[in-house]
């Protein structure tokens, strides 16, 4: 039942990534009714990411308060209705409102998933479980280009948002009918029965912990690159490579398929190393370092033929989602269950803010004569820097001993 739970949560994440890809893939069709510049396109993504960032932090706290089942139900219902609301937009401003509401809903998804992993899986299983869940990002992104292209060919672009929004409502029915598994026996004292000292820790205390800041900063940098790849890949293919909607539908799914493989291999490779008697820290950091080492290859994308460009996007998506799986399992490795959702929320907040900052920079650079070569050169180094930050700020991947005495000593 635990692995069925992971698969169902993976499906929720797939729906999330399908919903957020609707605008980037359909942007040319939407622009015929609502003209959009590069700066306005960036602004729409920033509206999504700003709300996503706020709800990622707040959603983590919400899930800690409501629990995994109820928290995920509320989150999914909200973002599905927000996705459907795009169909009613008649102006740039209304598109921005819908994009903001979608970000609010989707921001709670990964904190809820991280809490479920911490709650129902042992340390040696968590990376594999998170890999399965994170693979949902690729399933949604793979489905998006051909599905959206098919809808555009046979119906108005507004139907895209009606169809994708309905998927989330159907998922909610399955989620409410799921029989939740029993929690496994714990494998470390700090993840045992909740004690008053752990529960008494205020949310603000998390900001005094070096590991919290290390994960937030690393996610800020790596997700700056990731959201650029995710949101700008279709537009890059339209603008720089001359693709039409059929070509985007035919080829833009390939990097996302590679990302799904990265999710599964990154998490399972780390779990394999744990099974081979590597320490948890060595297993996580080895897999993280190998993932980060793949990312500078994107610097070559503007300088090669289109077939090689697609192949390099596949390498980047593979490396990014292997990386993301491992970064998002670290809160479950380091922090007790009672605050895992909150920590995951803060880490995701950092990632979304990185996406906003870099997305706005990309829109500005492209509208002011700087080519994609500059943008890819900047994006290609962000994961490497993020890995160095993790090495410094997370010296040991062991459960942290968070006690009220630590809080009193800090004050």
N, C-alpha and C positions, 0 to 999 in steps of 0.2 A: 504493500500500500504506500510505503514511503516513496518508491520510485514512480508510482502512478501519480502521486502528488507532484513530484518534480516535473513530470511530463505535462500535467495540466497547467502548472504555472508557466512552463515553457510555452505552451499554447497562448497563454495570456500575453506574454512578452512578444510573441509573434504577431498578435493582433495589434499590440502597441506600435511595433515597427511598421506594420502595414499602414496603420492610421497616419503615422507621422511622415510616411513617404508619399502620401497622396498628393500633397501640394508640389513637392519638387518634380515628380514625374509628370504631373498634369499642368505644369506651369505654362507651357506654350499654349495649350487650349484655353486655360483660364485667362491668359493675357489678351486674347482676342476680345473678351468681354470686359476685363478689368486690367488695363495696361500696367505693367510692372517694370521698373528699372532695376538694375543690379542692387542699388541702394535700398529700394523698397523690398526686393526679395530678401535681402539681408535683414531688414527690419522685421519682416514677417517671421523669419527664423528666430530672431532675437526675442520677439514677443513670446513665442513658444518656449524658448529656453529660459527666459527670465521667470515665467510662471513655473516651469519645470523645476528650476533651481529652488524657488521658494517652497514648492510643494515637496520636493525631494527631502529638504530639511524638515519641514513641518509634517510631511507624510510619514517619515520615519517615526516621529513622536506619536502620530495618530495611530499607527499600527501597533506601537508598543502599548498604547492605552486600550485600543479596541480588541487587540488580538489579531492573529493572522486571518482567520475566516471572515469575521465581520469587516475588518479593515479593507481586505481585498475586494469584498463585495461593493462597498461604498465607492472605492476608487474606480473600479471597472465601469459601474453604472454611470458615473460622472463623465469619464472620458469618452465613453461611447456616444452619449448624447451630445457632447461637445464636438465630436468628429462629425456627426450628422448635421450639426448647425452650420457647417461650411456651405452646405447646399443652398442656404438662404441668403448668402452674401451677395450684395450687388455693388460693393465698393471696396477699395483698399482698406478703409477703416473697419468695415464689418468683417473682412477677412482677418484683420489683425485681432479683433475681439475673439473670433472663433479659435484662432491659433493660440491666443492666450489661455482660453478655457481648456483647450486640449492639453496644453502644457501643464496646467494645474492638475488635471486628472492623471495624466501619465506619470507625473513626478513621484507618485506613491508606489509605483509598480515594483521597482527594484528594491527599495527598502523592505517591502513586504516579502519579496522573494528571499532576501538575505536573512530576514528573521526566520522564515520557514526553514532555511538550510541550517541555521544555528539550532533551531528547535527540534528538528526531526532527524538530523544526520550527525554521526560521529566525525571527529576531526579527520580521520583517514578517508572518509567518504565525501567530505564537503566539496572538495575541488571538482570531483566528478559530478556531483549533484548540481553545482553551480554551472558546470560546463553544459549539462543538459538544459538547464533553464536558460542560460545565455545563448544557446543555439537557437532559441526562439527568435532572437533578433534577426538571425539570418533567414529563417523560414519566412518571416514577414517581409523582409527586404527582397528575398528571391521572388516571392509571389507578386509583390507590388508592381514591377514594371510590366510584365505581360498581362496581368489582370486589368490594370488601369488602361493600358493601351487598347485592350479588347473592349472595355466599356466605352472609351472615347470613340472608337470606330463605329459603334452601334448605338450610342446614346449620348446625351448631353453630359458634359463634365460634372454637373451637379449630382448625377446618379452615383458617381464614384464614392462620395461621402455618405450617401444613404446606405449603399451596400456595405461599405467597410464599418460604418457605425453599428449596423445590425449584427455583425459578427460578435461584438463584445456583449451584446444583450443575450445572445445564445450561449456564450461562454458562462455568463453569470448563472444561468439555469443549471448547467452541469456542475459548477462550483458549489452551489447550494445543496445539490444532491450527493456530493462526495462524502463518503465515510472517512473521516480523518484517521490516520494511523496513530498508534501509541508512540509516545516519545521513547527513544532508545535509552538504555542505561548510559549514564554519563561516563566519560573517560578522563576527566580532570576535575579536581575538587572545585575549581572556580566556576565550573559549569553545572554544578549540582543544584541542590535546592536553593531557591532564592532566599537570601538572608536580609535582615533589616538594614544592615550596613550598605549593601549594594543598592537596595531599592531607595535608600535615603540620599544617594548621590544626586545633586542637582544637575540639570542638563548643562548649565554653564561650566561645570567642572570638567566636562569633556574637552573644553578649549584650553585647559591647562596641561594637557597630555601631549608630549612630543609626537607620539605615534599618530594621534588624530591629525595634527597639522601636516605631518609627512604624507599621509594618505590623501588629504584634501589637496595639497599642492601638486602631488603627482597626478591626481585625477584631473586637476585644472589643466595641466599641460597636455596630457594624453588625449583628453576628450576635446580639447581645442582642435587637434588634428582630426579626431574621429568625426565630429559633427561637420567639419568641412568636407570630408570625404562623403559622408552620408547625404548631406543636403545639396552639395554642389556637383556630385558626379553626373547626374542627368543633365544639369545645365552646362557643365563643361563639355559633355558630348554633343549637346545641341550647338553651343556657341563656337567651340574651338575645333571640333571634329566634323561638323556638318551633318550630324545625325538627324533623322526625323523621328516621329514618335514610334513608328514601327521598328526602326533600328534600335532605339533605346529599349523598347520592350523585348527585342531579341537578344541584346547583349548586356544590358545593365544588371541583370540578375546574377551574372557569373561571379563578380567579386563577392556578392553576398553569400553565394554557395560556398566559396572558399572561406568566408568568415565563419560559417557554421562548422566547417571542419576544424577551424582554429579553436572554436569554443570547446569542442569535444576533445581534441588532442591536447590542448593546453592544460585543461583540468585533469584529464586522465593521466597525462604524463607526470604531472605533479603527484597525483595519487600513487602512480606506479613507483616513483622514487621513494615515497613514504613507505610503501610496501617492501622496498629493497633496503630498508633500514637507514635511509637518509633521514637526517633531522628534518622537522617540519620547515624550519627556516631555510635550510639548504635546498629542499625540494621546491619551495615556493620561489626562491630567488633565482635558482637555476632556470626554471621555466620562464620567469619574468625577463631575465636577461636575454635569453634566446629570442623571445618575442620582440623585445625592443630592438634587437640587432637587425631585424628584418625591415624596420620602418624607413631607414634612410634611402631605400631603393626608390621611393616615390619621387625623389629629386629628378630622376631620369624621365618621368612620364611625359613632360612636354617636348622632349627631344628625340622621341622614338616614334616608329610607325604605330598606327592605331592598334594593330593586333598586339604589339608588345606593350602598348599603354594599358590595354585591358588586362594583360597578364600581370603587369606590375601592380595594378589596382588589386588583383586577386591576392598577390603577395602581401600587400599592405592590409587588406581586410582580414586575411588569415592571421597576421601578426597582431593586429589591433584587438581582435576578439579573443585570441589566446591570452593576451595581456589583460584585457578587461575582466575575463573570467577570474583570473588570479587576484587582481586588485580587489574585486568585490567580495572575494571569500576571506580576505585578510581581516575585516572587522569581526567575522565569526571566529577566526583563529585567535584574535587578540583580546576581545572584549566579552564580558559575561552576557548571557542571553537578555537580561533585563534592559540593556542599553544598546544591543546590536542594531536594532532598527534605527535608533537615533544617530548612531555613528555612521551607518550606511547612508542615512539621509544627508548628513553633513558632507560626506565624501562625494555623493552625487551632486549636491549643491555646488561644490567646487568644480566638478566636471562641467556642469551646465554653464556656469559663469565663464569658464574657459572657452566654451563654444560660442557664447555671446561675444566675448572680446575678440576672438580670432575671426568670427564671421563678419563682424562690423569692419575689421581691418581688411578682410578680403574684398568686401563690397567697395570700400573706399579705394583700395589699390587698383581694382579692375576698372572702376569708373574714372580714374585719374591717370590712365595710360600705362599702368604697370601690368605686365603680362602674367599668365599663369606660372611661368618659370620661377618668378620671385616667390609666389605663394607656395608652390610645392617645395621650394628650397627651405622656406621657414618651417613648413609642416613636417618635413622629413627628420628634423632633429629633436622634436619635442619629446618623443618617447624615451630617447636616450637620456636626456636631461632628467626626465621623470624617474627613470630607473636609478640614477645616481642619488636622487633625493631620497628614495626609499632605502637605499643602502645606508645613508647617513641617519635618517630619522627612525628607521625600524631595525635596530641592530640585531634583535632577536625576535623570532616569531614564536612567542610563548604567551599563554594566557596572562594578562596583566592582573596584578593584585590590587584591585581598586577597593579601598576600604575608606570608611568615613574618617579614620585616623589620618589617612593621606590628605584628605580635604582639610581637616583641622590644622595639620602641619603647614599646609600651603597658605593658611591664613593666620 
